[in-house]
Amino acid sequence: MVVELSDTAEKIQDFLAVVEESIKDGMATLQEIEMHIYSSK
């Protein structure tokens, strides 16, 4: 399973703290992104 999240570094760290308590085996990769949002109105 792959889960992708985009949020502030602080919120991601809070999320990872919960994940670490819940999941025994797994892997997380972290990278900075540049996001462009396009919307038609």
N, C-alpha and C positions, 0 to 999 in steps of 0.2 A: 504494500500500500504506500502511496506517496501522498503527502499532505503538504501543500504550499501555502504559506502565510506571508502577507505583507503588512507590516505595522512598524511602530517605533521600536528601537532596540530595547527599551525598557519593558515594553509589553511582551516582546518575544521572550526576553529573559524570564519574566513572570510565568509565561506559558510553559517554558522549558522546565521550570522548577516543578510544576504540577506533573508534567510528562515523566520526568525522572522518577517520581514517586510511584507512578502508575505502571510503567512499562519496564520489564526486566531486561529484555534484549532489544537492541535497535540501533539506529544511527541517525544523527542529525547533521545536516550541513547548513552552514550559515554564510550568507554573502550579502554585501551591500548592493542595492539596485538603484537604478534611475527609472522612475515610472512616468509614463506619459499617458494621460487619460484623454481620450477623444470621445466626444458625445455629439450626436445630432439632435437638435431641438426643433 
